Structures are given as C-alpha cells and as structure tokens.
Amino acid sequence: MKIAILGASGQLGSDLRECLNGHELTAFTREDFDVRDQPAALEHLTRIRPDVIVNTTAFHQVDLCESRADDAFAVNTVAVYGLAAIANRLGAKLVHISTDYVLSGDGSRPLSEDDAPCPVNVYAQSKLAGEYVVRNVADRHLLIRTSGLYGAAGGAGRGGNFVETMIRKAGNGEHARIVDDQIVSPTWTGDLAPQIASMLDNDLEGLFHASAEGSCSWYAFATTVASLCGLAASFTATTSRAYGSPAPRPAYSVLENARLERLGLNRMLDWRDGLARYLQVRHGIAPGAPHP
Ligand SMILES: NC(=O)c1ccc[n+]([C@@H]2O[C@H](COP(=O)([O-])OP(=O)(O)OC[C@H]3O[C@@H](n4cnc5c(N)ncnc54)[C@H](OP(=O)(O)O)[C@@H]3O)[C@@H](O)[C@H]2O)c1
C-alpha cells in the first residue's frame, strides 16, 4: 500500500513511520507543507498518489485553543475539509485521528462509538467539527478516536510529554499539583501505531475508538510513573476547579473500543502495560525491576 503520513515527526506520526515501514511510505512534516495550505497539500499528495492519507496533525494545545479558536478550527476542521477533498480527488482513503475529548460521560461506564458527543471546550468542538467533515466529505475514511497520547517523539526538545514532565519533576524533587478528578485512558503511541496498522491491513472504514484499556486520573497516572521509575515524587492531588486551567476538560472521557472488540481486532492493552513498556523502551527500566 502507498501511504502518506502527515504530522510525521509528531508522537503518533513517528511511531506510525516505524510501524508502517513495510508499506511504501511517504512522511510529511510541517516543513514539507502546512496542512492549512490546500494547494501545497494537493501538489505534494498528487505527486505520490497514495492509497491512504493518514492525518495526525492537530492544533491540540487545549488551553491555547480557547483564545485561538480561529487557529484551532483552521487546523482541526478547515484543513481536514481540504484533505478530505484531496483524498476524494486521488481516490485515497483518509485516516484521521480524533480525541476522547469530544465525549464526556458521568463515569458510570466507558463511552462507545454510539455515545453522543458532548464537547466541553474549543479544542473538542474543533475536533468534533473535523470528525463531521471526515464523515460527510471523505468518500472512504477511517476515523479513530484515541486519548491521552504520549510517545518518544514528545520527549525532550519538543516540549515533553506528560510522562517525561512527571519524571523530570519527580527527579528534581519539584512539587506538582495534579488533577485527580479527570479520568482518562493514557495511551502509548507505541501501542496505538500497531493497532492502526492492523486496522489498515483489515481495510476498516468508519468510526472507531482505540485507546488503552482501563482508566485512571492524571494524578494516579503521575504517581504510577514516579513509582515505576523508583522516584519519590512530591505530587499532590487537586481538583480541576482549584487547578483553574483556561479550558474546561471532561471529567470522564474513557473510551470503550467497542467496534474493534466486536470485530475481534482490539489489540490495545491496559494503560499500565503500555506505560511499563514505554519506560523500558525509552529509559531502559525493566518492568518490575528493583530500583536503585
Ligand atoms: N496528544 C494527546 O494527548 C492526544 C489525545 C487524543 C487525541 N489526540 C490526537 O492525536 C493526533 C496526534 O497527536 P500527537 O500527540 O501525535 O500530536 P503531536 O505530537 O503534536 O504531532 C502532531 C504533528 O502535526 C504537526 N502539525 C501540527 N499542525 C500542523 C500544520 N498546520 N501543518 C502541518 N503539520 C502540523 C506537528 O508539527 P509541529 O511539531 O511543528 O507543531 C506535529 O509534528 C492529533 O490529531 C490529536 O488531536 C492527541
């Protein structure tokens, strides 16, 4: 298969590059073209005529989206319309990544593809509008909602991912307040990339949830990171209200990979397994090993 990956130097994009290297891959980064520049996107994609376009780009700094709604919608919605139109023109399937944040539950059960969206911030609204575009414009599409991504490419030099930030803070003995009332499924891109590869191999189309199994609060995630790294962290649990982020977040956005499960194609593992393997690959910490 000829596959074009957009956002190829990002967390998910980098792991997809590795995972899909058995295919004829072309990796595009922001340096090649900005996805908001539709003529440039058309020119680059027409040159390679891919069977599949995987769009991992997003404006996903959730707090910043509140004050930069134009930019959020430009990347997360309008550019997606352009990519859908290009995919149609080239006869390609558009694979697009969306977010658990388009949903918000009450915590009584994980949310499936059949649950009604309920976006509580600008980021989520722009991503939901992007989903609408994909579903209604792209003739052939695979729309994947995932959650709480962290990956090696989000490490030092790119502003860090949540895990690396917690390791740094715990290692420096820094105190941190972390919200304990937002429940998510932290997902390692090293697990999500092979799941997406298998979805492509199986030629899936439509909307799918694909996040790590199980769930935790950000506080529980942070303390688990520190504990697996053998670090004594000075973290305290706080509430979203006390933390006071500019953007509201859903209190509970745990995804059930219901459609993958029904097809017998759900290969996502518990978030603790993903974290242990990330720490092993990235930091050489053997799972269950005693720490110095
Ligand atoms: N991160 C999460 O926790 C999370 C959770 C749920 C869903 N998602 C979704 O998953 C997808 C992948 O997330 P990720 O964590 O892998 O993101 P990421 O590491 O930030 O990667 C996104 C890549 O897209 C590039 N990009 C952004 N805007 C662009 C533009 N206008 N033109 C061209 N390239 C652009 C970025 O380049 P620069 O580095 O130059 O900006 C970056 O390389 C996104 O669609 C996101 O909405 C993420």
The ligand as a Tripos MOL2 file, in Angstrom:
@<TRIPOS>MOLECULE
LIG
   48    52     1     0     0
SMALL
NO_CHARGES

@<TRIPOS>ATOM
      1 N1         -1.7360   14.2280   22.4800 N.am      1 LIG1
      2 C1         -2.8370   13.7310   23.0210 C.2       1 LIG1
      3 O1         -2.9360   13.5660   24.2320 O.2       1 LIG1
      4 C2         -3.9990   13.3340   22.1390 C.ar      1 LIG1
      5 C3         -5.1140   12.7410   22.7200 C.ar      1 LIG1
      6 C4         -6.1850   12.3590   21.8970 C.ar      1 LIG1
      7 C5         -6.1090   12.5780   20.5210 C.ar      1 LIG1
      8 N2         -5.0220   13.1870   20.0080 N.ar      1 LIG1
      9 C6         -4.9650   13.4110   18.5480 C.3       1 LIG1
     10 O2         -3.9750   12.5380   18.0410 O.3       1 LIG1
     11 C7         -3.3110   13.1460   16.9200 C.3       1 LIG1
     12 C8         -1.8070   13.0150   17.0960 C.3       1 LIG1
     13 O3         -1.4210   13.6330   18.3160 O.3       1 LIG1
     14 P1          0.1120   13.6900   18.7570 P.3       1 LIG1
     15 O4          0.1250   13.6780   20.2470 O.co2     1 LIG1
     16 O5          0.9220   12.6980   17.9910 O.co2     1 LIG1
     17 O6          0.4650   15.1660   18.2610 O.3       1 LIG1
     18 P2          1.9010   15.8230   18.0310 P.3       1 LIG1
     19 O7          2.9770   15.0320   18.6870 O.co2     1 LIG1
     20 O8          1.7830   17.2650   18.3610 O.co2     1 LIG1
     21 O9          2.0730   15.6550   16.4520 O.3       1 LIG1
     22 C9          1.3100   16.4120   15.5590 C.3       1 LIG1
     23 C10         2.2240   16.7560   14.3840 C.3       1 LIG1
     24 O10         1.4540   17.5350   13.4580 O.3       1 LIG1
     25 C11         2.2320   18.6610   13.0730 C.3       1 LIG1
     26 N3          1.3560   19.7760   12.7430 N.ar      1 LIG1
     27 C12         0.5520   20.4910   13.5800 C.ar      1 LIG1
     28 N4         -0.0760   21.4530   12.9060 N.ar      1 LIG1
     29 C13         0.3380   21.3610   11.6210 C.ar      1 LIG1
     30 C14         0.0440   22.0870   10.4360 C.ar      1 LIG1
     31 N5         -0.7790   23.1410   10.4720 N.pl3     1 LIG1
     32 N6          0.6280   21.6900    9.2770 N.ar      1 LIG1
     33 C15         1.4820   20.6510    9.2400 C.ar      1 LIG1
     34 N7          1.8270   19.9250   10.3330 N.ar      1 LIG1
     35 C16         1.2480   20.2850   11.5050 C.ar      1 LIG1
     36 C17         3.0570   18.9940   14.2870 C.3       1 LIG1
     37 O11         4.1760   19.7400   13.8880 O.3       1 LIG1
     38 P3          4.8720   20.7650   14.9310 P.3       1 LIG1
     39 O12         5.5890   19.8790   15.9230 O.co2     1 LIG1
     40 O13         5.7390   21.5810   14.0790 O.co2     1 LIG1
     41 O14         3.7380   21.5280   15.5770 O.co2     1 LIG1
     42 C18         3.4210   17.5970   14.7970 C.3       1 LIG1
     43 O15         4.5710   17.0960   14.1690 O.3       1 LIG1
     44 C19        -3.8910   14.5540   16.8300 C.3       1 LIG1
     45 O16        -4.8980   14.5620   15.8510 O.3       1 LIG1
     46 C20        -4.5250   14.8190   18.1720 C.3       1 LIG1
     47 O17        -5.6390   15.6800   18.0920 O.3       1 LIG1
     48 C21        -3.9550   13.5570   20.7690 C.ar      1 LIG1
@<TRIPOS>BOND
     1     1     2 1
     2     2     3 2
     3     2     4 1
     4     4     5 ar
     5     4    48 ar
     6     5     6 ar
     7     6     7 ar
     8     7     8 ar
     9     8     9 1
    10     8    48 ar
    11     9    10 1
    12     9    46 1
    13    10    11 1
    14    11    12 1
    15    11    44 1
    16    12    13 1
    17    13    14 1
    18    14    15 2
    19    14    16 1
    20    14    17 1
    21    17    18 1
    22    18    19 2
    23    18    20 1
    24    18    21 1
    25    21    22 1
    26    22    23 1
    27    23    24 1
    28    23    42 1
    29    24    25 1
    30    25    26 1
    31    25    36 1
    32    26    27 ar
    33    26    35 ar
    34    27    28 ar
    35    28    29 ar
    36    29    30 ar
    37    29    35 ar
    38    30    31 1
    39    30    32 ar
    40    32    33 ar
    41    33    34 ar
    42    34    35 ar
    43    36    37 1
    44    36    42 1
    45    37    38 1
    46    38    39 2
    47    38    40 1
    48    38    41 1
    49    42    43 1
    50    44    45 1
    51    44    46 1
    52    46    47 1
@<TRIPOS>SUBSTRUCTURE
     1 LIG1         1 GROUP 0 **** ****
